[in-house]
Amino acid sequence: MKTKVGIIGGGPSGLLLSQLLDLQGIDNVVLERRSREYVLGRIRAGVLEHGFAKLMREAKCGERMDKEGEIHDGIYIAYDGDKKRVDLNSLTGGNSVIVYGQTELTRDLYDAREKMGGKVIHGVENVQLHDITSDNPSLTFEKEGQSEKIECEYIIGADGFHGVSRKSIPRDKIKEYERVYPFGWLGVLSRTKPVSKELIYARHERGFALCSLRSQVLSRYYVQVSLEDSVDDWSDERFWKELKTRLPEDVAAELITGDSIEKSIAPLRSFVAEPMRYGNMFLAGDAAHIVPPTGARGLNSAASDIYYLYHAMVDHYKKGDDTGLDNYSKKALARVWKGQRFSWWMTMLLHRFPQSSGFDNRLQDTDLDYLFSSEAALTSLAENYVGLPF
């Protein structure tokens, strides 16, 4: 098999790039280890930057997002028993975010790929990258016991943190930066009406909490937990009681509880690999960087990678201009690190760290007080939350 661009990873990053390239007549193939049903079964974030939403529309995949997604013009930050609103819309000159589940976004991308006859191969095993520093890289894989090969001009590694792409770069050619946080998020999905029309980020002496949503009948809630905890330690009753404790009384009184339909614990980490290009292989999304979910930057940082890669590929194939490809890693990483900074800041601001001193806690109090006393500080938060320019 021959193609121009071989994409490893059938998640939202790989699918979005595949769709955008196909619309420009740039042939590509997507390889995915899991089944479509498995990929769509992953419960992930759902806050989309305004720039990401525009990219989905450009990919002709935004119709259901615009119809069913919820535009949020603000968020709440709760502390000291009260909650205060950050007006994203007014602080950024009219920008906002769209709350739309990653599962639904991925479903839209799969449907679009199927409609266009896109080449997405599921169930591949033992994917290997060959000759990635040459002009003729290739991919080999096994499917149903048969070995297959794809000859391509470029390879995109969008196969996540544990994927093969980043591991294919020699250790002396890549540098990794990482911070692992001493806690995780216990998340519960419930078929209940959300307690708030906009997200509530809560800081409490017992730990962080977040009230989020997927729709007006589907809620997503989180509480900060120890990494030593397991899902079995947390009955629904215990979860709801703890969540209410960490929320302002008026919010807790309005909370509608119900049976969980999904429950999981996610550890928090910050991670960046540099550079994001090696030869004719380019990294994108979680293959190159991971952020704590506090600032809603994970999926959005991946989308900015795809934006840069897409335009670089179009310039290469349509104009013979390789400037975008040559500058991809530097440009993508500049935005990635800004997303890392914002996610780190939000995480430090709102979580209770096990070894925090009284001094550390007072600094958190002061940081929050300053935030809501300064329009400049609020504007900085809002600009980062709705998404910095690509």
C-alpha positions as CSV (number, residue, x, y, z in Angstrom):
1,M,0.0,0.0,0.0
2,K,1.2,3.5,-0.8
3,T,0.0,6.8,0.5
4,K,1.3,10.3,1.1
5,V,0.7,10.5,4.9
6,G,0.6,7.6,7.3
7,I,-1.1,8.5,10.5
8,I,-0.7,6.3,13.6
9,G,-3.6,6.7,16.0
10,G,-7.4,6.8,15.4
11,G,-8.3,9.1,18.2
12,P,-9.5,12.7,17.6
13,S,-6.1,14.1,16.6
14,G,-5.4,11.5,13.9
15,L,-8.9,11.5,12.6
16,L,-9.1,15.3,12.4
17,L,-5.8,15.5,10.5
18,S,-7.0,12.7,8.2
19,Q,-10.2,14.5,7.4
20,L,-8.6,17.9,6.8
21,L,-6.0,16.4,4.5
22,D,-8.5,14.4,2.6
23,L,-10.6,17.5,1.9
24,Q,-7.5,19.0,0.3
25,G,-6.9,15.9,-1.8
26,I,-3.9,14.7,0.2
27,D,-4.1,10.9,0.4
28,N,-3.6,9.4,3.9
29,V,-4.1,6.2,5.9
30,V,-5.0,6.0,9.6
31,L,-3.8,3.0,11.7
32,E,-5.6,2.3,15.0
33,R,-4.9,-0.6,17.4
34,R,-8.3,-0.7,19.0
35,S,-11.8,-1.1,17.5
36,R,-14.0,1.9,16.7
37,E,-16.3,0.9,19.5
38,Y,-13.4,0.8,22.0
39,V,-12.2,4.3,21.0
40,L,-15.8,5.6,21.3
41,G,-16.1,4.0,24.7
42,R,-13.4,6.2,26.2
43,I,-14.7,8.9,28.6
44,R,-12.7,12.1,28.1
45,A,-12.9,15.8,28.4
46,G,-15.3,18.0,26.6
47,V,-14.3,21.7,26.7
48,L,-13.4,23.0,23.3
49,E,-11.5,26.2,22.6
50,H,-13.1,28.5,20.1
51,G,-10.2,27.8,17.7
52,F,-10.8,24.1,17.9
53,A,-14.4,24.6,17.1
54,K,-13.5,26.6,14.0
55,L,-11.2,23.8,13.0
56,M,-14.0,21.2,13.3
57,R,-16.2,23.4,11.1
58,E,-13.4,23.7,8.5
59,A,-13.2,19.9,8.6
60,K,-16.9,19.8,7.8
61,C,-17.5,18.0,11.1
62,G,-19.1,20.8,13.2
63,E,-22.8,20.5,12.4
64,R,-23.8,18.4,15.4
65,M,-21.3,20.2,17.6
66,D,-22.9,23.5,16.8
67,K,-26.4,22.0,17.3
68,E,-25.9,20.0,20.5
69,G,-22.8,21.6,22.1
70,E,-23.3,24.2,24.8
71,I,-21.6,27.6,24.4
72,H,-20.2,28.7,27.8
73,D,-19.4,32.3,28.2
74,G,-18.0,31.9,31.7
75,I,-16.8,29.6,34.5
76,Y,-17.1,29.8,38.3
77,I,-14.3,29.4,40.8
78,A,-15.5,28.5,44.3
79,Y,-13.5,29.0,47.5
80,D,-14.1,30.1,51.1
81,G,-17.8,28.9,50.8
82,D,-18.6,31.2,47.9
83,K,-18.3,31.1,44.1
84,K,-17.2,33.9,41.8
85,R,-17.8,34.0,38.0
86,V,-15.1,34.6,35.4
87,D,-16.8,36.2,32.4
88,L,-14.8,34.7,29.6
89,N,-16.8,36.4,26.9
90,S,-16.4,40.0,28.0
91,L,-12.8,39.6,29.1
92,T,-11.7,38.2,25.7
93,G,-13.7,40.4,23.4
94,G,-16.4,37.9,22.6
95,N,-14.8,34.5,22.7
96,S,-16.2,31.5,24.6
97,V,-15.8,27.7,24.8
98,I,-18.1,24.9,23.7
99,V,-18.9,22.0,26.0
100,Y,-19.2,19.0,23.8
101,G,-18.0,15.5,24.8
102,Q,-14.9,14.1,23.2
103,T,-16.7,10.9,22.6
104,E,-19.3,12.7,20.4
105,L,-16.6,14.7,18.7
106,T,-14.7,11.5,17.8
107,R,-18.0,9.9,16.6
108,D,-18.5,12.9,14.3
109,L,-15.0,12.5,12.9
110,Y,-15.5,8.8,12.3
111,D,-18.7,9.4,10.5
112,A,-17.1,12.0,8.3
113,R,-14.2,9.7,7.5
114,E,-16.6,6.9,6.6
115,K,-18.7,9.3,4.4
116,M,-15.7,10.3,2.4
117,G,-14.4,6.8,2.1
118,G,-11.4,7.6,4.3
119,K,-8.9,4.8,5.0
120,V,-9.0,3.9,8.7
121,I,-7.6,0.5,9.5
122,H,-8.6,-0.9,13.0
123,G,-7.2,-3.8,14.9
124,V,-3.6,-3.3,13.8
125,E,-0.8,-4.9,15.9
126,N,3.0,-4.6,16.1
127,V,3.1,-1.3,14.3
128,Q,6.7,-0.4,13.4
129,L,8.2,2.7,11.8
130,H,11.0,2.3,9.3
131,D,13.5,4.7,7.6
132,I,11.9,7.7,9.2
133,T,15.0,9.9,8.5
134,S,14.8,9.0,4.8
135,D,12.6,10.4,2.0
136,N,10.8,7.1,1.9
137,P,9.6,6.1,5.4
138,S,7.3,3.2,5.8
139,L,5.0,1.5,8.3
140,T,4.6,-2.2,8.9
141,F,1.9,-3.8,11.0
142,E,0.0,-7.0,11.5
143,K,-3.7,-7.5,11.1
144,E,-5.5,-10.8,11.6
145,G,-2.2,-12.6,11.5
146,Q,-1.1,-11.0,8.2
147,S,1.9,-8.7,7.8
148,E,1.3,-5.5,5.8
149,K,3.4,-2.5,4.8
150,I,2.5,1.1,3.9
151,E,5.0,3.2,2.0
152,C,4.5,6.9,2.7
153,E,6.2,10.3,2.5
154,Y,5.5,11.4,6.0
155,I,4.4,9.7,9.2
156,I,2.3,11.3,11.9
157,G,2.6,9.9,15.4
158,A,-0.8,10.6,17.1
159,D,-0.8,7.4,19.1
160,G,-0.8,8.7,22.6
161,F,1.6,8.7,25.5
162,H,2.2,4.9,25.4
163,G,2.3,4.7,21.6
164,V,5.2,3.5,19.4
165,S,5.9,6.8,17.6
166,R,7.8,8.7,20.3
167,K,9.6,5.5,21.3
168,S,10.9,5.2,17.7
169,I,13.1,8.3,18.2
170,P,16.6,7.5,19.5
171,R,17.0,8.4,23.1
172,D,19.9,10.8,22.4
173,K,17.7,12.7,19.9
174,I,14.8,13.6,22.3
175,K,14.5,15.3,25.6
176,E,11.6,14.7,28.0
177,Y,10.2,16.9,30.7
178,E,7.8,15.6,33.3
179,R,6.1,16.4,36.5
180,V,3.9,13.8,38.3
181,Y,1.4,15.2,40.8
182,P,0.8,13.5,44.1
183,F,-2.9,13.0,43.6
184,G,-5.5,12.0,41.0
185,W,-9.1,12.9,40.0
186,L,-12.0,10.6,40.7
187,G,-14.5,11.2,38.0
188,V,-18.2,10.2,38.0
189,L,-20.5,10.3,35.0
190,S,-24.2,10.4,36.0
191,R,-27.5,10.7,34.1
192,T,-28.5,13.7,36.1
193,K,-29.2,17.4,35.5
194,P,-26.0,19.4,36.0
195,V,-25.9,21.5,39.2
196,S,-24.7,24.5,37.2
197,K,-25.0,25.7,33.6
198,E,-21.3,26.6,33.7
199,L,-18.4,24.7,35.1
200,I,-17.5,25.2,38.8
201,Y,-13.9,24.8,39.9
202,A,-13.8,24.4,43.7
203,R,-10.9,24.8,46.1
204,H,-11.5,23.3,49.5
205,E,-9.4,22.3,52.5
206,R,-10.3,18.6,51.8
207,G,-9.2,19.0,48.1
208,F,-10.2,20.1,44.7
209,A,-13.6,19.5,43.1
210,L,-15.1,20.2,39.7
211,C,-18.7,20.3,38.5
212,S,-18.8,19.7,34.8
213,L,-21.3,18.4,32.3
214,R,-21.8,16.7,28.9
215,S,-25.4,17.9,28.3
216,Q,-28.4,19.1,30.3
217,V,-29.1,15.5,31.3
218,L,-25.6,14.2,31.6
219,S,-23.3,15.4,34.4
220,R,-19.5,14.9,35.0
221,Y,-18.2,15.5,38.5
222,Y,-14.7,15.1,40.0
223,V,-13.0,15.2,43.3
224,Q,-9.3,15.1,44.1
225,V,-8.2,11.8,45.7
226,S,-5.0,10.1,46.9
227,L,-3.1,8.0,44.3
228,E,-3.5,5.2,46.8
229,D,-7.3,5.2,46.4
230,S,-9.1,2.8,44.0
231,V,-12.5,3.1,42.5
232,D,-13.7,0.3,44.8
233,D,-13.0,2.6,47.8
234,W,-15.6,5.0,46.5
235,S,-19.2,4.0,46.6
236,D,-21.6,6.4,44.9
237,E,-22.9,7.5,48.4
238,R,-19.4,8.3,49.5
239,F,-18.6,10.3,46.4
240,W,-21.7,12.4,46.5
241,K,-21.2,13.2,50.2
242,E,-17.6,14.2,49.6
243,L,-18.5,16.4,46.6
244,K,-21.2,18.2,48.5
245,T,-18.7,18.9,51.3
246,R,-16.3,20.6,48.9
247,L,-18.9,22.8,47.3
248,P,-20.4,26.0,48.6
249,E,-23.6,25.3,50.6
250,D,-26.0,26.8,48.1
251,V,-24.5,24.7,45.3
252,A,-24.5,21.5,47.3
253,A,-28.2,22.1,48.2
254,E,-29.0,22.1,44.4
255,L,-27.0,19.0,43.5
256,I,-29.0,16.2,42.1
257,T,-27.4,12.8,42.7
258,G,-27.9,9.5,41.0
259,D,-26.3,6.2,40.1
260,S,-22.9,6.5,38.4
261,I,-22.8,5.2,34.9
262,E,-18.9,5.5,34.7
263,K,-16.4,5.9,37.5
264,S,-12.6,6.2,37.1
265,I,-9.5,7.6,38.7
266,A,-7.0,9.5,36.5
267,P,-3.5,10.4,37.8
268,L,-2.3,13.9,37.0
269,R,0.9,14.6,35.2
270,S,2.7,17.2,33.0
271,F,4.8,15.9,30.2
272,V,6.5,17.4,27.1
273,A,8.9,15.7,24.6
274,E,11.2,17.8,22.4
275,P,11.5,18.1,19.5
276,M,8.2,17.1,18.0
277,R,9.8,16.1,14.7
278,Y,12.4,13.5,13.9
279,G,13.2,13.0,10.2
280,N,9.9,12.7,8.4
281,M,8.0,11.7,11.4
282,F,6.0,14.3,13.4
283,L,4.5,13.8,16.8
284,A,1.1,15.2,17.7
285,G,-1.2,15.3,20.8
286,D,-0.5,13.0,23.8
287,A,2.4,11.3,21.9
288,A,4.3,14.5,22.6
289,H,2.7,16.2,25.6
290,I,0.2,15.7,28.4
291,V,-1.3,18.3,30.8
292,P,-3.3,18.0,34.0
293,P,-7.0,18.4,33.1
294,T,-7.4,21.4,35.4
295,G,-7.1,23.9,32.6
296,A,-8.9,21.9,29.9
297,R,-5.8,22.1,27.6
298,G,-5.2,18.5,26.7
299,L,-7.5,17.9,23.7
300,N,-7.1,21.6,22.8
301,S,-3.3,21.4,22.7
302,A,-3.6,18.4,20.4
303,A,-5.9,20.4,18.1
304,S,-3.3,23.2,17.8
305,D,-0.7,20.6,16.7
306,I,-3.1,19.4,14.0
307,Y,-3.7,23.0,12.9
308,Y,0.0,23.5,12.4
309,L,0.5,20.1,10.7
310,Y,-2.5,20.5,8.4
311,H,-1.4,23.9,7.1
312,A,2.2,22.8,6.8
313,M,1.2,19.8,4.7
314,V,-1.1,21.8,2.5
315,D,1.7,24.3,1.9
316,H,4.1,21.4,1.1
317,Y,1.8,19.6,-1.4
318,K,0.0,22.6,-2.9
319,K,2.8,25.2,-3.0
320,G,6.0,23.3,-2.6
321,D,6.7,25.3,0.5
322,D,8.3,23.4,3.4
323,T,8.6,26.3,5.8
324,G,5.7,25.0,7.9
325,L,7.1,21.5,8.1
326,D,10.5,22.8,9.0
327,N,9.1,25.1,11.7
328,Y,6.4,22.7,13.0
329,S,8.2,21.5,16.2
330,K,9.3,25.0,17.3
331,K,5.9,26.6,16.6
332,A,3.9,23.7,18.2
333,L,6.0,23.6,21.3
334,A,5.8,27.3,21.9
335,R,2.0,26.9,22.2
336,V,2.3,23.6,24.1
337,W,4.4,25.2,26.8
338,K,2.0,28.0,27.2
339,G,-0.7,25.4,27.7
340,Q,1.5,23.6,30.2
341,R,2.1,26.8,32.2
342,F,-1.7,27.5,32.4
343,S,-2.6,24.0,33.4
344,W,0.2,23.9,36.0
345,W,-0.9,27.3,37.4
346,M,-4.6,26.2,37.7
347,T,-3.5,22.9,39.3
348,M,-1.3,24.7,41.8
349,L,-4.0,27.3,42.5
350,L,-6.9,24.9,43.3
351,H,-5.5,21.7,44.7
352,R,-4.5,20.7,48.2
353,F,-1.0,19.3,48.1
354,P,-0.1,16.6,50.7
355,Q,3.1,18.4,51.9
356,S,1.7,22.0,51.7
357,S,2.7,24.2,54.6
358,G,0.6,27.0,56.2
359,F,2.7,29.4,54.1
360,D,1.7,27.5,50.9
361,N,-1.9,27.6,51.7
362,R,-1.9,31.3,52.5
363,L,-0.2,32.0,49.1
364,Q,-3.1,30.1,47.5
365,D,-5.6,32.3,49.3
366,T,-3.7,35.4,48.3
367,D,-3.5,34.3,44.7
368,L,-7.3,33.8,44.5
369,D,-7.9,37.1,46.2
370,Y,-5.6,38.9,43.8
371,L,-7.2,37.1,40.8
372,F,-10.6,38.6,41.6
373,S,-9.3,42.0,42.5
374,S,-7.5,42.5,39.1
375,E,-9.1,42.7,35.7
376,A,-5.7,42.1,34.2
377,A,-5.3,38.8,36.1
378,L,-8.8,37.7,35.2
379,T,-8.2,38.6,31.5
380,S,-5.1,36.4,31.5
381,L,-7.0,33.5,32.9
382,A,-9.8,34.0,30.4
383,E,-7.5,34.4,27.4
384,N,-5.8,31.1,28.2
385,Y,-9.1,29.3,29.0
386,V,-10.8,30.1,25.7
387,G,-7.6,29.4,23.8
388,L,-4.5,31.4,22.7
389,P,-4.3,32.2,19.0
390,F,-2.9,29.4,16.7
